[in-house]
Amino acid sequence: MSTIIPRIREGLKGRMDRLGVLLSCLCLLHCVVGLILVAGMGAGASFLLDPAIHKYGLLLATIVAGAAIGLGAIRHRRAAPFVVAMTGLSFMGGALAVGHGYEEAVLTVIGVVLVAAGHVLNLRKA
């Protein structure tokens, strides 16, 4: 019975990191598709560039990264996944501070890639 609980924790942690990578990829896709649609066709601007999407996305990314990467850092005592992911979250937060447009997209893409990299590093350290 005592070996079941650690296995459940490991499975949950791995799923959280995989969820974090998936969310990061979806966010990256959202940014790229949004820019293409808005710049190329002027379509979807009201929905794709809605500030609420970015605020809730950052909140969700912070919760998932904090849980998965924070617990992983405590367990394997390696700072790299945590530092990389938190740097990414900082870029994503910075994107909220600039106006909509190119700067916001660049900051968000950098942040998303760093958060995904943090999750991948966390999975490899597990």
N, CA, C and O of each residue as an XYZ file, in Angstrom:
504
protein
N       0.819     -1.203      0.000
C       0.000      0.000      0.000
C       0.857      1.259      0.000
O       0.489      2.267     -0.603
N       1.998      1.197      0.677
C       2.828      2.393      0.783
C       3.488      2.760     -0.541
O       3.902      3.907     -0.716
N       3.599      1.821     -1.479
C       4.191      2.135     -2.783
C       3.165      2.681     -3.763
O       3.539      3.230     -4.799
N       1.899      2.546     -3.463
C       0.853      3.021     -4.364
C       0.775      4.548     -4.356
O       0.648      5.162     -5.415
N       0.847      5.159     -3.192
C       0.724      6.617     -3.076
C       1.821      7.337     -3.866
O       1.495      8.267     -4.604
N       3.107      6.962     -3.755
C       4.126      7.646     -4.575
C       3.892      7.477     -6.076
O       4.146      8.398     -6.851
N       3.412      6.310     -6.484
C       3.122      6.097     -7.911
C       2.003      7.011     -8.385
O       2.071      7.552     -9.488
N       0.985      7.188     -7.572
C      -0.122      8.082     -7.921
C       0.397      9.511     -8.033
O       0.039     10.231     -8.965
N       1.239      9.924     -7.086
C       1.811     11.270     -7.136
C       2.659     11.467     -8.391
O       2.562     12.502     -9.050
N       3.486     10.480     -8.724
C       4.328     10.580     -9.918
C       3.470     10.671    -11.176
O       3.760     11.467    -12.069
N       2.424      9.866    -11.251
C       1.538      9.905    -12.408
C       0.844     11.241    -12.548
O       0.707     11.764    -13.654
N       0.405     11.794    -11.432
C      -0.270     13.094    -11.443
C       0.700     14.200    -11.847
O       0.344     15.082    -12.628
N       1.916     14.158    -11.322
C       2.904     15.180    -11.644
C       3.249     15.138    -13.129
O       3.334     16.180    -13.778
N       3.445     13.946    -13.662
C       3.729     13.811    -15.092
C       2.582     14.317    -15.946
O       2.805     14.945    -16.981
N       1.366     14.050    -15.522
C       0.194     14.536    -16.263
C       0.105     16.050    -16.218
O      -0.271     16.682    -17.205
N       0.450     16.634    -15.080
C       0.409     18.096    -14.959
C       1.442     18.731    -15.890
O       1.158     19.745    -16.528
N       2.632     18.145    -15.972
C       3.647     18.678    -16.887
C       3.206     18.513    -18.334
O       3.395     19.418    -19.147
N       2.626     17.378    -18.657
C       2.136     17.174    -20.028
C       1.008     18.156    -20.351
O       0.931     18.677    -21.464
N       0.139     18.405    -19.374
C      -0.925     19.397    -19.545
C      -0.316     20.778    -19.766
O      -0.796     21.546    -20.600
N       0.739     21.090    -19.020
C       1.415     22.365    -19.190
C       2.000     22.531    -20.582
O       1.903     23.608    -21.170
N       2.605     21.479    -21.113
C       3.153     21.531    -22.477
C       2.015     21.705    -23.477
O       2.125     22.503    -24.408
N       0.920     20.961    -23.292
C      -0.233     21.078    -24.190
C      -0.806     22.495    -24.166
O      -1.075     23.072    -25.220
N      -0.992     23.051    -22.978
C      -1.515     24.415    -22.868
C      -0.567     25.426    -23.504
O      -1.012     26.380    -24.142
N       0.728     25.222    -23.336
C       1.702     26.116    -23.954
C       1.608     26.054    -25.471
O       1.667     27.083    -26.143
N       1.464     24.860    -26.005
C       1.328     24.706    -27.456
C       0.044     25.355    -27.965
O       0.045     26.002    -29.012
N      -1.047     25.183    -27.229
C      -2.300     25.810    -27.626
C      -2.194     27.334    -27.576
O      -2.742     28.024    -28.435
N      -1.501     27.848    -26.589
C      -1.312     29.295    -26.483
C      -0.475     29.801    -27.655
O      -0.786     30.836    -28.244
N       0.578     29.075    -27.986
C       1.418     29.452    -29.122
C       0.607     29.442    -30.410
O       0.720     30.354    -31.229
N      -0.203     28.419    -30.584
C      -1.068     28.332    -31.762
C      -2.044     29.498    -31.795
O      -2.271     30.086    -32.852
N      -2.620     29.836    -30.655
C      -3.547     30.968    -30.549
C      -2.866     32.262    -30.998
O      -3.447     33.053    -31.740
N      -1.633     32.465    -30.543
C      -0.908     33.697    -30.899
C      -0.630     33.768    -32.393
O      -0.872     34.791    -33.034
N      -0.125     32.682    -32.933
C       0.239     32.680    -34.352
C      -1.001     32.798    -35.238
O      -1.029     33.615    -36.157
N      -2.012     31.997    -34.970
C      -3.237     32.046    -35.776
C      -3.925     33.405    -35.626
O      -4.422     33.971    -36.599
N      -3.945     33.915    -34.407
C      -4.555     35.226    -34.186
C      -3.878     36.315    -34.997
O      -4.551     37.135    -35.621
N      -2.559     36.329    -34.994
C      -1.828     37.332    -35.769
C      -2.079     37.180    -37.263
O      -2.265     38.170    -37.972
N      -2.085     35.941    -37.737
C      -2.310     35.709    -39.168
C      -3.708     36.155    -39.572
O      -3.877     36.842    -40.579
N      -4.707     35.766    -38.789
C      -6.080     36.137    -39.128
C      -6.316     37.641    -39.050
O      -6.950     38.230    -39.925
N      -5.802     38.246    -37.999
C      -6.026     39.674    -37.822
C      -5.238     40.479    -38.851
O      -5.778     41.401    -39.462
N      -3.969     40.137    -39.046
C      -3.133     40.888    -39.989
C      -3.526     40.617    -41.432
O      -3.574     41.531    -42.256
N      -3.806     39.356    -41.729
C      -4.081     38.986    -43.111
C      -5.492     39.271    -43.568
O      -5.707     39.687    -44.706
N      -6.449     39.053    -42.700
C      -7.835     39.169    -43.135
C      -8.660     40.128    -42.303
O      -9.782     40.468    -42.679
N      -8.119     40.570    -41.174
C      -8.888     41.454    -40.302
C     -10.030     40.731    -39.616
O     -10.947     41.366    -39.095
N      -9.982     39.424    -39.614
C     -11.072     38.635    -39.035
C     -10.713     38.183    -37.622
O      -9.543     37.967    -37.307
N     -11.687     38.049    -36.813
C     -11.522     37.471    -35.494
C     -10.886     38.373    -34.459
O     -10.560     37.906    -33.367
N     -10.701     39.618    -34.751
C     -10.006     40.507    -33.825
C     -10.720     40.618    -32.485
O     -10.065     40.656    -31.444
N     -12.024     40.669    -32.487
C     -12.752     40.863    -31.232
C     -12.608     39.659    -30.311
O     -12.528     39.821    -29.093
N     -12.574     38.463    -30.871
C     -12.462     37.259    -30.037
C     -11.006     36.915    -29.757
O     -10.632     36.720    -28.600
N     -10.178     36.837    -30.796
C      -8.809     36.367    -30.631
C      -7.922     37.324    -29.850
O      -6.970     36.886    -29.203
N      -8.206     38.601    -29.893
C      -7.383     39.565    -29.181
C      -8.047     40.080    -27.911
O      -7.631     41.101    -27.362
N      -9.062     39.389    -27.449
C      -9.743     39.776    -26.221
C      -8.762     39.662    -25.041
O      -8.201     38.591    -24.810
N      -8.554     40.753    -24.296
C      -7.613     40.713    -23.174
C      -7.960     39.658    -22.122
O      -7.070     39.173    -21.423
N      -9.214     39.306    -22.003
C      -9.608     38.302    -21.015
C      -8.970     36.954    -21.305
O      -8.628     36.223    -20.375
N      -8.802     36.607    -22.584
C      -8.168     35.335    -22.942
C      -6.752     35.300    -22.385
O      -6.323     34.279    -21.848
N      -6.034     36.390    -22.506
C      -4.657     36.422    -22.036
C      -4.575     36.407    -20.514
O      -3.694     35.761    -19.948
N      -5.476     37.106    -19.854
C      -5.468     37.125    -18.388
C      -5.781     35.741    -17.821
O      -5.095     35.262    -16.918
N      -6.821     35.103    -18.356
C      -7.174     33.773    -17.857
C      -6.140     32.730    -18.264
O      -5.876     31.784    -17.523
N      -5.561     32.909    -19.435
C      -4.496     32.000    -19.872
C      -3.288     32.073    -18.961
O      -2.704     31.048    -18.611
N      -2.909     33.291    -18.575
C      -1.780     33.464    -17.663
C      -2.106     32.872    -16.294
O      -1.252     32.242    -15.669
N      -3.324     33.069    -15.833
C      -3.734     32.490    -14.555
C      -3.647     30.964    -14.604
O      -3.105     30.341    -13.691
N      -4.178     30.368    -15.663
C      -4.133     28.915    -15.808
C      -2.699     28.418    -15.919
O      -2.340     27.417    -15.299
N      -1.878     29.108    -16.704
C      -0.472     28.722    -16.854
C       0.258     28.803    -15.515
O       1.089     27.947    -15.213
N      -0.041     29.817    -14.716
C       0.602     29.983    -13.416
C       0.215     28.859    -12.471
O       1.060     28.340    -11.741
N      -1.048     28.485    -12.480
C      -1.513     27.408    -11.598
C      -0.870     26.085    -11.994
O      -0.330     25.377    -11.143
N      -0.924     25.745    -13.287
C      -0.376     24.467    -13.744
C       1.140     24.423    -13.547
O       1.671     23.431    -13.046
N       1.838     25.491    -13.938
C       3.294     25.518    -13.788
C       3.685     25.518    -12.313
O       4.623     24.828    -11.914
N       2.973     26.282    -11.520
C       3.287     26.314    -10.092
C       3.135     24.955     -9.442
O       3.983     24.540     -8.653
N       2.059     24.263     -9.770
C       1.828     22.934     -9.181
C       2.837     21.912     -9.702
O       3.522     21.256     -8.918
N       2.925     21.779    -11.012
C       3.767     20.729    -11.587
C       5.254     21.003    -11.392
O       5.992     20.141    -10.916
N       5.685     22.190    -11.755
C       7.115     22.495    -11.717
C       7.562     22.783    -10.282
O       8.666     22.413     -9.884
N       6.711     23.436     -9.523
C       7.052     23.696     -8.122
C       7.237     22.407     -7.336
O       8.218     22.259     -6.608
N       6.306     21.479     -7.477
C       6.432     20.194     -6.783
C       7.623     19.396     -7.308
O       8.326     18.732     -6.545
N       7.839     19.472     -8.625
C       8.992     18.775     -9.204
C      10.305     19.326     -8.671
O      11.220     18.562     -8.365
N      10.405     20.645     -8.557
C      11.629     21.267     -8.051
C      11.892     20.862     -6.602
O      13.039     20.645     -6.210
N      10.837     20.763     -5.823
C      10.993     20.331     -4.434
C      11.460     18.882     -4.392
O      12.321     18.523     -3.588
N      10.890     18.053     -5.258
C      11.214     16.628     -5.253
C      12.620     16.346     -5.748
O      13.385     15.658     -5.072
N      12.975     16.867     -6.920
C      14.283     16.511     -7.486
C      15.356     17.546     -7.180
O      16.508     17.368     -7.576
N      15.006     18.618     -6.489
C      15.955     19.636     -6.012
C      16.822     20.223     -7.123
O      18.009     20.487     -6.930
N      16.213     20.419     -8.276
C      16.896     21.065     -9.395
C      16.153     22.360     -9.700
O      14.933     22.360     -9.868
N      16.882     23.442     -9.770
C      16.256     24.743     -9.956
C      15.964     25.069    -11.420
O      15.094     25.893    -11.704
N      16.675     24.438    -12.351
C      16.570     24.819    -13.766
C      15.134     24.807    -14.303
O      14.721     25.802    -14.899
N      14.349     23.730    -14.123
C      12.979     23.765    -14.659
C      12.151     24.900    -14.064
O      11.378     25.548    -14.771
N      12.313     25.136    -12.780
C      11.564     26.188    -12.102
C      11.962     27.571    -12.618
O      11.101     28.401    -12.909
N      13.263     27.812    -12.728
C      13.750     29.118    -13.174
C      13.313     29.392    -14.613
O      12.876     30.499    -14.926
N      13.429     28.391    -15.490
C      13.042     28.563    -16.892
C      11.554     28.860    -16.998
O      11.156     29.783    -17.708
N      10.725     28.082    -16.295
C       9.271     28.278    -16.369
C       8.847     29.615    -15.761
O       7.990     30.298    -16.322
N       9.421     29.994    -14.646
C       9.045     31.258    -14.020
C       9.500     32.451    -14.864
O       8.833     33.485    -14.889
N      10.629     32.308    -15.551
C      11.053     33.352    -16.484
C      10.021     33.483    -17.604
O       9.673     34.590    -18.014
N       9.540     32.346    -18.089
C       8.495     32.360    -19.119
C       7.221     33.019    -18.633
O       6.610     33.805    -19.356
N       6.815     32.704    -17.413
C       5.620     33.338    -16.857
C       5.818     34.842    -16.710
O       4.868     35.610    -16.861
N       7.035     35.264    -16.419
C       7.333     36.699    -16.335
C       7.171     37.377    -17.687
O       6.626     38.477    -17.775
N       7.648     36.716    -18.742
C       7.453     37.263    -20.090
C       5.965     37.342    -20.420
O       5.505     38.329    -20.994
N       5.213     36.304    -20.058
C       3.774     36.309    -20.328
C       3.086     37.429    -19.551
O       2.188     38.091    -20.072
N       3.506     37.636    -18.316
C       2.956     38.740    -17.526
C       3.317     40.088    -18.127
O       2.503     41.012    -18.134
N       4.544     40.197    -18.631
C       4.963     41.426    -19.288
C       4.147     41.716    -20.528
O       3.908     42.875    -20.867
N       3.720     40.664    -21.204
C       2.896     40.836    -22.404
C       1.561     41.497    -22.071
O       0.989     42.203    -22.903
N       1.067     41.270    -20.860
C      -0.190     41.906    -20.451
C      -0.016     43.401    -20.227
O      -0.981     44.162    -20.287
N       1.225     43.819    -19.968
C       1.481     45.224    -19.666
C       1.624     46.085    -20.912
O       1.489     47.306    -20.833
N       1.891     45.476    -22.056
C       2.022     46.253    -23.293
C       0.704     46.190    -24.053
O      -0.128     45.321    -23.793
N       0.521     47.082    -24.961
C      -0.707     47.096    -25.755
C      -0.762     45.919    -26.716
O       0.249     45.274    -26.995
N      -1.953     45.655    -27.211
C      -2.117     44.576    -28.178
C      -1.292     44.869    -29.412
O      -1.176     46.015    -29.846
N      -0.734     43.842    -29.956
C       0.037     44.008    -31.178
C       1.267     43.137    -31.188
O       1.344     42.120    -30.497
N       2.218     43.552    -31.977
C       3.428     42.782    -32.206
C       4.206     42.523    -30.912
O       4.638     41.397    -30.669
N       4.387     43.550    -30.085
C       5.159     43.402    -28.861
C       4.525     42.372    -27.931
O       5.215     41.539    -27.343
N       3.218     42.442    -27.810
C       2.514     41.490    -26.952
C       2.692     40.065    -27.468
O       2.924     39.145    -26.682
N       2.587     39.879    -28.763
C       2.733     38.545    -29.349
C       4.142     38.008    -29.139
O       4.314     36.839    -28.793
N       5.146     38.848    -29.344
C       6.533     38.399    -29.174
C       6.801     38.001    -27.721
O       7.381     36.946    -27.463
N       6.383     38.837    -26.779
C       6.582     38.517    -25.368
C       5.844     37.243    -24.968
O       6.375     36.419    -24.223
N       4.629     37.087    -25.461
C       3.849     35.899    -25.138
C       4.483     34.648    -25.717
O       4.572     33.629    -25.033
N       4.920     34.706    -26.959
C       5.544     33.536    -27.592
C       6.823     33.148    -26.850
O       7.052     31.966    -26.592
N       7.648     34.118    -26.508
C       8.867     33.817    -25.738
C       8.486     33.159    -24.412
O       9.077     32.153    -24.018
N       7.508     33.725    -23.738
C       7.074     33.180    -22.456
C       6.528     31.770    -22.561
O       6.855     30.907    -21.746
N       5.705     31.540    -23.553
C       5.097     30.221    -23.735
C       6.162     29.168    -24.030
O       6.109     28.061    -23.495
N       7.114     29.510    -24.868
C       8.185     28.557    -25.200
C       9.003     28.239    -23.943
O       9.371     27.086    -23.721
N       9.284     29.242    -23.133
C      10.045     29.009    -21.902
C       9.250     28.170    -20.896
O       9.815     27.289    -20.249
N       7.969     28.427    -20.761
C       7.146     27.630    -19.842
C       7.100     26.172    -20.307
O       7.234     25.258    -19.494
N       6.911     25.954    -21.602
C       6.905     24.587    -22.129
C       8.257     23.919    -21.894
O       8.314     22.746    -21.525
N       9.342     24.656    -22.105
C      10.678     24.107    -21.866
C      10.859     23.735    -20.400
O      11.470     22.713    -20.090
N      10.335     24.553    -19.500
C      10.390     24.233    -18.074
C       9.664     22.946    -17.755
O      10.149     22.141    -16.960
N       8.499     22.737    -18.367
C       7.756     21.491    -18.151
C       8.535     20.301    -18.710
O       8.591     19.248    -18.075
N       9.131     20.455    -19.885
C       9.914     19.349    -20.469
C      11.118     19.038    -19.588
O      11.405     17.867    -19.340
N      11.827     20.053    -19.112
C      12.949     19.828    -18.199
C      12.481     19.134    -16.925
O      13.168     18.257    -16.400
N      11.328     19.523    -16.437
C      10.787     18.908    -15.224
C      10.457     17.436    -15.451
O      10.694     16.602    -14.577
N       9.913     17.118    -16.617
C       9.633     15.718    -16.935
C      10.917     14.906    -17.026
O      10.950     13.755    -16.591
N      11.966     15.483    -17.579
C      13.225     14.765    -17.739
C      13.924     14.547    -16.407
O      14.647     13.563    -16.251
N      13.729     15.437    -15.445
C      14.374     15.312    -14.137
C      13.641     14.325    -13.248
O      14.197     13.834    -12.265
N      12.391     14.034    -13.590
C      11.570     13.175    -12.734
C      12.099     11.760    -12.659
O      11.515     10.918    -11.976
